[in-house]
């Protein structure tokens, strides 16, 4: 039975703290404007793709009648707010940006060390035997019956675990990072192709939120599985390697 390498444990906890900071700050940012759009533009005066009921900014309807700024038919419009907006998110944006780089750094170290040490190939990437119908069906039945194997204290993962970890490490987290970069005005100006890949800056924001929901779901299931498989044993293994 193998043990978690020290670099795995350190990168895991740095990534965990960074992700929690991202989740909290991201939620605060979303509270200031709980509307998601598709395309390159979007604001309170344009139709929203999704509107989230998470702050007093939700469906406020608090604007005077929109009026054109210029006489031209293509003129932008303006309106005055008639309600007290929640907009205390400056600290959230700063924390979000800082935490993102900690997560990227931890993820980069994990990928590089995992690739060179063989950790990714041995423990994360599903093998042929993991992807057989019999193996997946058996594990699905066991999970449905809440028959969770006891913790081993090391990187001995089942097929479903490998699939979940591989999806998060190789797909969801990189996608989240790219959509986050696509929202940056500096990046969008310097590399306009990036937001264009996602259909525009506002589309990137919507997709960024969708990937955040996926990661939160993964985190909840991950914690539940840790508790069910032996919380104390799992925490010792990932903290002290014992």
Secondary structure, 3 states (H helix, E strand, C coil): CCCCCHHHHHHHHHHHHHHHHHHHHHHHHHHHCCEECCCCCCCCCCCCCEECCCCCCCCCCCECCCEECCCCCCCCEECCECCCCCCCCHHHHHHHHHHHHHHHHHHHHHHHHHHHHCHHHHHHCCCCHHHCHHHHHHHHHHHHCCCCCCCCCCCCCCHHHHHHHHHHHHHHHHHHHHHHHHCCHHHHHHCHHHHHHCCCHHHHHHHHHHHHHHHHHHHHHHHHHHHHHHHHHHHHHHHCCC
